[in-house]
Amino acid sequence: MPGFVLLARDRGDQAPAIRLGLTVTKKIGNAVVRNRMRRRFRALGQLILPELGRSGHDYVLIGRAGGIERDYALLEQELRKALRKVSR
């Protein structure tokens, strides 16, 4: 089970921007843990979305329990897989 849930939505406008939203609830941990998870997600988005994201789409990453303990490389693989699946 991945460390996040990915939601994607086509905005329907002609703007080429790819936007990323992040959500990590208090169930995940205290503020330090949640902020660390958001930083990791933000870094993943900056790395992967220009490559695999579609222009004119909004993406939301929702952090799940256990996602903070995951290796960064594993999170990267999971996000690449999720973006490919959503793009179909």
HUDA-V538369 format. One line per field, one symbol per residue. psi: psi as a letter, one per 30 degrees, with the letter a starting at -180 (. if undefined). A space follows every 50 residues. Layout:
# HUDA-V538369
psi = ???
This chain:
# HUDA-V538369
psi = klglkkkkkkfglgkfkjkkkkkjlffeaaeeeeeeeeeeeeeeeeeeef eflkkglkkkkjklkffffkkeeeeeeeeeeeeeeef.
